[in-house]
Amino acid sequence: MRNRWFLAVITLVTFAALALVIYLDSRGPSGPDGGYPESVSTPGPNDREGRQPEELEPEQHQRAVYAMSVLDTLRADRARLPYYGELIHIHTGAGRFTEAARWASQRARQTGTFADFTHAAELHVAAMQQKKDEDRIKEEAKKAKEMYINALELKSEDPDVLTDLAVVYMSLLQPETSYSMLERALIMEPEHLRANFNMGVLLHKMGSISESIPFFDRSVMLADDDPEWKAVVQGYLDRHHDELFH
């Protein structure tokens, strides 16, 4: 399989866009700020570019300017945290995920908590979904990778983080590392829906069709009680039916 992966790695150029849309379809990013506003969600299968950033309203802009000005005057780390949270909330609410991720990463490096690292990573992935330039997509992917790796140092066998990091590695065109992350996730939780589905997608895109089928079958079974994920899995299978089943 190793040789096949190296020969087929070129297929990941187009797969990178797909990886972004299968990232967290079953759940919205959450974090210490109470999560994204309800209107902000990870794009579905037919919304590959994600929500586009909006201009800040005048009041939001004033709040952001004030928060940044206060940060410039503070030296105590703990005193800075509420202002990081305010900036993250403002930019997330406007779909400005690049800015939100930048502040979230600063907060995560300061607090060093699992929740803050994963929240920052999720925001970097949301920023990836808004980029059209390949270099900028990879730049955000590398930042997301850093945050997820930091999270894993605190909680090394979290299947959600392992799965999400695997998708980031897909976007960075590193299929073997992605496979390793998904394999670890499935060892920890064999019935993990997203890990099974993403493993199926990865093997399919690498040309290992017969090996991908059991993961897709398991995904269908696991998604039976989850209409949103059932639609994601079935939609993928429908789009690639001829490749997978003939």
Phi and psi in degrees as GROMACS dihedral restraints (atoms count N, CA, C in turn):
[ dihedral_restraints ]
;  ai    aj    ak    al  type     phi  dphi    fc
    3     4     5     6     1   -59.2    20    10
    4     5     6     7     1   -46.7    20    10
    6     7     8     9     1   -64.4    20    10
    7     8     9    10     1   -38.3    20    10
    9    10    11    12     1   -63.7    20    10
   10    11    12    13     1   -38.6    20    10
   12    13    14    15     1   -63.0    20    10
   13    14    15    16     1   -44.2    20    10
   15    16    17    18     1   -66.7    20    10
   16    17    18    19     1   -37.0    20    10
   18    19    20    21     1   -68.8    20    10
   19    20    21    22     1   -31.7    20    10
   21    22    23    24     1   -96.3    20    10
   22    23    24    25     1     5.2    20    10
   24    25    26    27     1   -61.5    20    10
   25    26    27    28     1   -25.7    20    10
   27    28    29    30     1   -60.5    20    10
   28    29    30    31     1   -27.3    20    10
   30    31    32    33     1   -66.3    20    10
   31    32    33    34     1   -19.0    20    10
   33    34    35    36     1   -72.7    20    10
   34    35    36    37     1   -14.5    20    10
   36    37    38    39     1   -59.9    20    10
   37    38    39    40     1   -44.8    20    10
   39    40    41    42     1   -80.9    20    10
   40    41    42    43     1   -25.0    20    10
   42    43    44    45     1   -70.6    20    10
   43    44    45    46     1   -24.3    20    10
   45    46    47    48     1   -57.1    20    10
   46    47    48    49     1   -40.9    20    10
   48    49    50    51     1   -64.7    20    10
   49    50    51    52     1   -39.1    20    10
   51    52    53    54     1   -64.5    20    10
   52    53    54    55     1   -39.8    20    10
   54    55    56    57     1   -58.1    20    10
   55    56    57    58     1   -33.8    20    10
   57    58    59    60     1   -68.5    20    10
   58    59    60    61     1   -29.7    20    10
   60    61    62    63     1   -92.0    20    10
   61    62    63    64     1    -8.2    20    10
   63    64    65    66     1  -104.2    20    10
   64    65    66    67     1    12.0    20    10
   66    67    68    69     1   -64.5    20    10
   67    68    69    70     1   -61.3    20    10
   69    70    71    72     1  -138.3    20    10
   70    71    72    73     1    44.4    20    10
   72    73    74    75     1   -62.4    20    10
   73    74    75    76     1   -21.3    20    10
   75    76    77    78     1   -92.1    20    10
   76    77    78    79     1    -3.9    20    10
   78    79    80    81     1  -158.3    20    10
   79    80    81    82     1   144.1    20    10
   81    82    83    84     1   -82.0    20    10
   82    83    84    85     1   151.1    20    10
   84    85    86    87     1   -61.4    20    10
   85    86    87    88     1   142.2    20    10
   87    88    89    90     1  -126.7    20    10
   88    89    90    91     1   160.9    20    10
   90    91    92    93     1  -169.3    20    10
   91    92    93    94     1  -177.4    20    10
   93    94    95    96     1   -62.5    20    10
   94    95    96    97     1   -17.1    20    10
   96    97    98    99     1   -86.3    20    10
   97    98    99   100     1     5.2    20    10
   99   100   101   102     1    95.5    20    10
  100   101   102   103     1     4.5    20    10
  102   103   104   105     1    90.1    20    10
  103   104   105   106     1   179.5    20    10
  105   106   107   108     1   -67.9    20    10
  106   107   108   109     1   151.3    20    10
  108   109   110   111     1   -56.9    20    10
  109   110   111   112     1   154.6    20    10
  111   112   113   114     1   -58.1    20    10
  112   113   114   115     1   -31.1    20    10
  114   115   116   117     1   -76.4    20    10
  115   116   117   118     1   -10.3    20    10
  117   118   119   120     1  -102.8    20    10
  118   119   120   121     1   119.5    20    10
  120   121   122   123     1  -142.8    20    10
  121   122   123   124     1   162.2    20    10
  123   124   125   126     1   -66.1    20    10
  124   125   126   127     1   130.9    20    10
  126   127   128   129     1   -57.3    20    10
  127   128   129   130     1   148.2    20    10
  129   130   131   132     1   -84.6    20    10
  130   131   132   133     1  -175.6    20    10
  132   133   134   135     1   -60.5    20    10
  133   134   135   136     1   -26.3    20    10
  135   136   137   138     1  -102.7    20    10
  136   137   138   139     1    11.8    20    10
  138   139   140   141     1  -124.8    20    10
  139   140   141   142     1    69.1    20    10
  141   142   143   144     1   -70.0    20    10
  142   143   144   145     1   -25.9    20    10
  144   145   146   147     1   -89.3    20    10
  145   146   147   148     1   -10.6    20    10
  147   148   149   150     1    75.5    20    10
  148   149   150   151     1  -179.6    20    10
  150   151   152   153     1   -70.2    20    10
  151   152   153   154     1   132.8    20    10
  153   154   155   156     1   -87.7    20    10
  154   155   156   157     1   147.5    20    10
  156   157   158   159     1   -65.1    20    10
  157   158   159   160     1   148.5    20    10
  159   160   161   162     1  -113.7    20    10
  160   161   162   163     1   157.9    20    10
  162   163   164   165     1   -69.5    20    10
  163   164   165   166     1   143.0    20    10
  165   166   167   168     1   -70.1    20    10
  166   167   168   169     1   139.5    20    10
  168   169   170   171     1   -64.8    20    10
  169   170   171   172     1   155.4    20    10
  171   172   173   174     1   -51.7    20    10
  172   173   174   175     1   -42.7    20    10
  174   175   176   177     1   -65.3    20    10
  175   176   177   178     1   -41.8    20    10
  177   178   179   180     1   -62.9    20    10
  178   179   180   181     1   -42.0    20    10
  180   181   182   183     1   -61.3    20    10
  181   182   183   184     1   -43.2    20    10
  183   184   185   186     1   -63.4    20    10
  184   185   186   187     1   -41.4    20    10
  186   187   188   189     1   -63.0    20    10
  187   188   189   190     1   -41.4    20    10
  189   190   191   192     1   -65.7    20    10
  190   191   192   193     1   -43.8    20    10
  192   193   194   195     1   -61.5    20    10
  193   194   195   196     1   -42.6    20    10
  195   196   197   198     1   -63.7    20    10
  196   197   198   199     1   -45.6    20    10
  198   199   200   201     1   -60.4    20    10
  199   200   201   202     1   -42.2    20    10
  201   202   203   204     1   -67.8    20    10
  202   203   204   205     1   -36.4    20    10
  204   205   206   207     1   -66.6    20    10
  205   206   207   208     1   -37.3    20    10
  207   208   209   210     1   -67.5    20    10
  208   209   210   211     1   -41.3    20    10
  210   211   212   213     1   -57.3    20    10
  211   212   213   214     1   -35.6    20    10
  213   214   215   216     1   -65.5    20    10
  214   215   216   217     1   -20.9    20    10
  216   217   218   219     1   -99.7    20    10
  217   218   219   220     1   -11.5    20    10
  219   220   221   222     1   -93.9    20    10
  220   221   222   223     1   141.5    20    10
  222   223   224   225     1  -114.9    20    10
  223   224   225   226     1   -27.6    20    10
  225   226   227   228     1   -74.8    20    10
  226   227   228   229     1   124.8    20    10
  228   229   230   231     1   -57.4    20    10
  229   230   231   232     1   -45.9    20    10
  231   232   233   234     1   -62.1    20    10
  232   233   234   235     1   -35.3    20    10
  234   235   236   237     1   -68.9    20    10
  235   236   237   238     1   -21.6    20    10
  237   238   239   240     1   -80.3    20    10
  238   239   240   241     1   -23.3    20    10
  240   241   242   243     1   -57.4    20    10
  241   242   243   244     1   -46.7    20    10
  243   244   245   246     1   -60.8    20    10
  244   245   246   247     1   -31.2    20    10
  246   247   248   249     1   -77.0    20    10
  247   248   249   250     1   -34.2    20    10
  249   250   251   252     1   -59.4    20    10
  250   251   252   253     1   -46.1    20    10
  252   253   254   255     1   -60.1    20    10
  253   254   255   256     1   -40.4    20    10
  255   256   257   258     1   -63.3    20    10
  256   257   258   259     1   -44.7    20    10
  258   259   260   261     1   -66.4    20    10
  259   260   261   262     1   -39.8    20    10
  261   262   263   264     1   -61.3    20    10
  262   263   264   265     1   -44.9    20    10
  264   265   266   267     1   -63.9    20    10
  265   266   267   268     1   -44.4    20    10
  267   268   269   270     1   -61.9    20    10
  268   269   270   271     1   -50.1    20    10
  270   271   272   273     1   -72.6    20    10
  271   272   273   274     1   -34.2    20    10
  273   274   275   276     1   -64.7    20    10
  274   275   276   277     1   -43.1    20    10
  276   277   278   279     1   -60.8    20    10
  277   278   279   280     1   -27.7    20    10
  279   280   281   282     1   -95.3    20    10
  280   281   282   283     1     7.5    20    10
  282   283   284   285     1    70.8    20    10
  283   284   285   286     1    19.0    20    10
  285   286   287   288     1   -92.9    20    10
  286   287   288   289     1    71.5    20    10
  288   289   290   291     1   -71.6    20    10
  289   290   291   292     1   -28.0    20    10
  291   292   293   294     1   -62.6    20    10
  292   293   294   295     1   -46.2    20    10
  294   295   296   297     1   -68.2    20    10
  295   296   297   298     1   -42.7    20    10
  297   298   299   300     1   -60.8    20    10
  298   299   300   301     1   -41.5    20    10
  300   301   302   303     1   -66.4    20    10
  301   302   303   304     1   -36.1    20    10
  303   304   305   306     1   -62.2    20    10
  304   305   306   307     1   -46.0    20    10
  306   307   308   309     1   -70.3    20    10
  307   308   309   310     1   -36.5    20    10
  309   310   311   312     1   -64.9    20    10
  310   311   312   313     1   -37.6    20    10
  312   313   314   315     1   -66.6    20    10
  313   314   315   316     1   -39.0    20    10
  315   316   317   318     1   -62.9    20    10
  316   317   318   319     1   -42.4    20    10
  318   319   320   321     1   -65.2    20    10
  319   320   321   322     1   -41.7    20    10
  321   322   323   324     1   -62.8    20    10
  322   323   324   325     1   -41.5    20    10
  324   325   326   327     1   -64.0    20    10
  325   326   327   328     1   -30.1    20    10
  327   328   329   330     1   -77.3    20    10
  328   329   330   331     1   -46.4    20    10
  330   331   332   333     1   -82.6    20    10
  331   332   333   334     1   -33.4    20    10
  333   334   335   336     1    66.8    20    10
  334   335   336   337     1    26.5    20    10
  336   337   338   339     1   -97.4    20    10
  337   338   339   340     1   152.2    20    10
  339   340   341   342     1   -58.4    20    10
  340   341   342   343     1   -45.2    20    10
  342   343   344   345     1   -61.8    20    10
  343   344   345   346     1   -41.7    20    10
  345   346   347   348     1   -71.3    20    10
  346   347   348   349     1   -37.7    20    10
  348   349   350   351     1   -64.1    20    10
  349   350   351   352     1   -44.7    20    10
  351   352   353   354     1   -68.6    20    10
  352   353   354   355     1   -37.1    20    10
  354   355   356   357     1   -63.5    20    10
  355   356   357   358     1   -44.1    20    10
  357   358   359   360     1   -61.7    20    10
  358   359   360   361     1   -41.6    20    10
  360   361   362   363     1   -61.9    20    10
  361   362   363   364     1   -44.1    20    10
  363   364   365   366     1   -62.1    20    10
  364   365   366   367     1   -37.4    20    10
  366   367   368   369     1   -68.9    20    10
  367   368   369   370     1   -36.7    20    10
  369   370   371   372     1   -65.2    20    10
  370   371   372   373     1   -37.1    20    10
  372   373   374   375     1   -66.7    20    10
  373   374   375   376     1   -40.4    20    10
  375   376   377   378     1   -61.0    20    10
  376   377   378   379     1   -37.3    20    10
  378   379   380   381     1   -66.0    20    10
  379   380   381   382     1   -37.4    20    10
  381   382   383   384     1   -56.2    20    10
  382   383   384   385     1   -40.1    20    10
  384   385   386   387     1   -67.8    20    10
  385   386   387   388     1   -17.5    20    10
  387   388   389   390     1   -92.6    20    10
  388   389   390   391     1   -12.0    20    10
  390   391   392   393     1   -86.3    20    10
  391   392   393   394     1   147.5    20    10
  393   394   395   396     1  -112.2    20    10
  394   395   396   397     1   -25.2    20    10
  396   397   398   399     1   -82.0    20    10
  397   398   399   400     1   129.4    20    10
  399   400   401   402     1   -59.1    20    10
  400   401   402   403     1   -39.4    20    10
  402   403   404   405     1   -64.5    20    10
  403   404   405   406     1   -38.6    20    10
  405   406   407   408     1   -72.4    20    10
  406   407   408   409     1   -34.2    20    10
  408   409   410   411     1   -61.0    20    10
  409   410   411   412     1   -46.3    20    10
  411   412   413   414     1   -66.2    20    10
  412   413   414   415     1   -35.0    20    10
  414   415   416   417     1   -61.6    20    10
  415   416   417   418     1   -45.8    20    10
  417   418   419   420     1   -68.1    20    10
  418   419   420   421     1   -36.0    20    10
  420   421   422   423     1   -63.0    20    10
  421   422   423   424     1   -40.6    20    10
  423   424   425   426     1   -64.5    20    10
  424   425   426   427     1   -37.2    20    10
  426   427   428   429     1   -69.2    20    10
  427   428   429   430     1   -40.0    20    10
  429   430   431   432     1   -62.8    20    10
  430   431   432   433     1   -41.4    20    10
  432   433   434   435     1   -58.7    20    10
  433   434   435   436     1   -45.5    20    10
  435   436   437   438     1   -58.5    20    10
  436   437   438   439     1   -44.3    20    10
  438   439   440   441     1   -67.4    20    10
  439   440   441   442     1   -41.5    20    10
  441   442   443   444     1   -66.4    20    10
  442   443   444   445     1   -39.0    20    10
  444   445   446   447     1   -63.8    20    10
  445   446   447   448     1   -40.1    20    10
  447   448   449   450     1   -60.7    20    10
  448   449   450   451     1   -40.2    20    10
  450   451   452   453     1   -64.3    20    10
  451   452   453   454     1   -40.8    20    10
  453   454   455   456     1   -67.6    20    10
  454   455   456   457     1   -25.9    20    10
  456   457   458   459     1   -66.5    20    10
  457   458   459   460     1   -23.6    20    10
  459   460   461   462     1   -92.6    20    10
  460   461   462   463     1   -28.8    20    10
  462   463   464   465     1  -145.7    20    10
  463   464   465   466     1    84.1    20    10
  465   466   467   468     1   -68.6    20    10
  466   467   468   469     1   -23.3    20    10
  468   469   470   471     1  -122.9    20    10
  469   470   471   472     1    44.9    20    10
  471   472   473   474     1   -84.7    20    10
  472   473   474   475     1   115.2    20    10
  474   475   476   477     1   -66.6    20    10
  475   476   477   478     1   -30.0    20    10
  477   478   479   480     1   -65.4    20    10
  478   479   480   481     1   -47.8    20    10
  480   481   482   483     1   -66.8    20    10
  481   482   483   484     1   -40.5    20    10
  483   484   485   486     1   -59.8    20    10
  484   485   486   487     1   -41.5    20    10
  486   487   488   489     1   -67.0    20    10
  487   488   489   490     1   -44.8    20    10
  489   490   491   492     1   -66.1    20    10
  490   491   492   493     1   -38.3    20    10
  492   493   494   495     1   -65.6    20    10
  493   494   495   496     1   -36.3    20    10
  495   496   497   498     1   -59.4    20    10
  496   497   498   499     1   -40.5    20    10
  498   499   500   501     1   -67.4    20    10
  499   500   501   502     1   -37.3    20    10
  501   502   503   504     1   -61.4    20    10
  502   503   504   505     1   -42.5    20    10
  504   505   506   507     1   -64.4    20    10
  505   506   507   508     1   -31.9    20    10
  507   508   509   510     1   -59.4    20    10
  508   509   510   511     1   -44.4    20    10
  510   511   512   513     1   -66.6    20    10
  511   512   513   514     1   -25.5    20    10
  513   514   515   516     1   -90.3    20    10
  514   515   516   517     1     8.6    20    10
  516   517   518   519     1    60.1    20    10
  517   518   519   520     1    44.8    20    10
  519   520   521   522     1  -124.1    20    10
  520   521   522   523     1    74.2    20    10
  522   523   524   525     1   -64.1    20    10
  523   524   525   526     1   -35.8    20    10
  525   526   527   528     1   -67.1    20    10
  526   527   528   529     1   -40.7    20    10
  528   529   530   531     1   -67.3    20    10
  529   530   531   532     1   -39.2    20    10
  531   532   533   534     1   -60.2    20    10
  532   533   534   535     1   -44.9    20    10
  534   535   536   537     1   -58.9    20    10
  535   536   537   538     1   -43.0    20    10
  537   538   539   540     1   -62.2    20    10
  538   539   540   541     1   -41.3    20    10
  540   541   542   543     1   -64.6    20    10
  541   542   543   544     1   -44.6    20    10
  543   544   545   546     1   -66.8    20    10
  544   545   546   547     1   -37.4    20    10
  546   547   548   549     1   -61.6    20    10
  547   548   549   550     1   -43.4    20    10
  549   550   551   552     1   -63.2    20    10
  550   551   552   553     1   -41.7    20    10
  552   553   554   555     1   -61.5    20    10
  553   554   555   556     1   -40.7    20    10
  555   556   557   558     1   -75.3    20    10
  556   557   558   559     1   -26.3    20    10
  558   559   560   561     1   -66.4    20    10
  559   560   561   562     1   -41.9    20    10
  561   562   563   564     1   -70.1    20    10
  562   563   564   565     1   -39.3    20    10
  564   565   566   567     1  -145.3    20    10
  565   566   567   568     1    87.7    20    10
  567   568   569   570     1   -58.2    20    10
  568   569   570   571     1   -25.1    20    10
  570   571   572   573     1   -96.8    20    10
  571   572   573   574     1    20.7    20    10
  573   574   575   576     1   -73.0    20    10
  574   575   576   577     1   116.1    20    10
  576   577   578   579     1   -62.4    20    10
  577   578   579   580     1   -52.4    20    10
  579   580   581   582     1   -65.8    20    10
  580   581   582   583     1   -36.0    20    10
  582   583   584   585     1   -64.7    20    10
  583   584   585   586     1   -42.7    20    10
  585   586   587   588     1   -63.2    20    10
  586   587   588   589     1   -45.8    20    10
  588   589   590   591     1   -64.0    20    10
  589   590   591   592     1   -46.8    20    10
  591   592   593   594     1   -66.5    20    10
  592   593   594   595     1   -33.9    20    10
  594   595   596   597     1   -63.8    20    10
  595   596   597   598     1   -42.0    20    10
  597   598   599   600     1   -60.5    20    10
  598   599   600   601     1   -44.3    20    10
  600   601   602   603     1   -63.5    20    10
  601   602   603   604     1   -45.4    20    10
  603   604   605   606     1   -60.1    20    10
  604   605   606   607     1   -48.7    20    10
  606   607   608   609     1   -63.9    20    10
  607   608   609   610     1   -39.3    20    10
  609   610   611   612     1   -59.7    20    10
  610   611   612   613     1   -48.5    20    10
  612   613   614   615     1   -68.5    20    10
  613   614   615   616     1   -23.3    20    10
  615   616   617   618     1   -86.9    20    10
  616   617   618   619     1     1.6    20    10
  618   619   620   621     1    90.0    20    10
  619   620   621   622     1     3.9    20    10
  621   622   623   624     1   -92.1    20    10
  622   623   624   625     1    68.9    20    10
  624   625   626   627     1   -61.1    20    10
  625   626   627   628     1   -51.1    20    10
  627   628   629   630     1   -62.8    20    10
  628   629   630   631     1   -33.3    20    10
  630   631   632   633     1   -74.7    20    10
  631   632   633   634     1   -23.3    20    10
  633   634   635   636     1   -78.6    20    10
  634   635   636   637     1   -27.4    20    10
  636   637   638   639     1   -58.6    20    10
  637   638   639   640     1   -46.6    20    10
  639   640   641   642     1   -58.9    20    10
  640   641   642   643     1   -33.3    20    10
  642   643   644   645     1   -71.6    20    10
  643   644   645   646     1   -36.7    20    10
  645   646   647   648     1   -67.8    20    10
  646   647   648   649     1   -42.0    20    10
  648   649   650   651     1   -59.6    20    10
  649   650   651   652     1   -43.5    20    10
  651   652   653   654     1   -66.2    20    10
  652   653   654   655     1   -37.0    20    10
  654   655   656   657     1   -62.4    20    10
  655   656   657   658     1   -42.5    20    10
  657   658   659   660     1   -60.9    20    10
  658   659   660   661     1   -44.0    20    10
  660   661   662   663     1   -64.7    20    10
  661   662   663   664     1   -45.0    20    10
  663   664   665   666     1   -69.4    20    10
  664   665   666   667     1   -27.4    20    10
  666   667   668   669     1   -87.1    20    10
  667   668   669   670     1     2.9    20    10
  669   670   671   672     1   -57.9    20    10
  670   671   672   673     1   -34.5    20    10
  672   673   674   675     1  -100.6    20    10
  673   674   675   676     1    11.8    20    10
  675   676   677   678     1  -127.3    20    10
  676   677   678   679     1    93.9    20    10
  678   679   680   681     1   -57.0    20    10
  679   680   681   682     1   -38.1    20    10
  681   682   683   684     1   -65.5    20    10
  682   683   684   685     1   -48.0    20    10
  684   685   686   687     1   -72.2    20    10
  685   686   687   688     1   -31.0    20    10
  687   688   689   690     1   -60.4    20    10
  688   689   690   691     1   -39.2    20    10
  690   691   692   693     1   -67.5    20    10
  691   692   693   694     1   -38.2    20    10
  693   694   695   696     1   -63.3    20    10
  694   695   696   697     1   -49.5    20    10
  696   697   698   699     1   -64.4    20    10
  697   698   699   700     1   -48.4    20    10
  699   700   701   702     1   -65.5    20    10
  700   701   702   703     1   -36.1    20    10
  702   703   704   705     1   -62.1    20    10
  703   704   705   706     1   -41.0    20    10
  705   706   707   708     1   -65.6    20    10
  706   707   708   709     1   -44.9    20    10
  708   709   710   711     1   -63.8    20    10
  709   710   711   712     1   -38.1    20    10
  711   712   713   714     1   -65.4    20    10
  712   713   714   715     1   -41.2    20    10
  714   715   716   717     1   -66.7    20    10
  715   716   717   718     1   -30.2    20    10
  717   718   719   720     1  -116.2    20    10
  718   719   720   721     1    25.6    20    10
  720   721   722   723     1   -58.3    20    10
  721   722   723   724     1   -45.4    20    10
  723   724   725   726     1   -65.2    20    10
  724   725   726   727     1   -38.4    20    10
  726   727   728   729     1   -67.8    20    10
  727   728   729   730     1   -39.5    20    10
  729   730   731   732     1   -82.1    20    10
  730   731   732   733     1   -32.2    20    10
  732   733   734   735     1  -121.0    20    10
  733   734   735   736     1    10.5    20    10
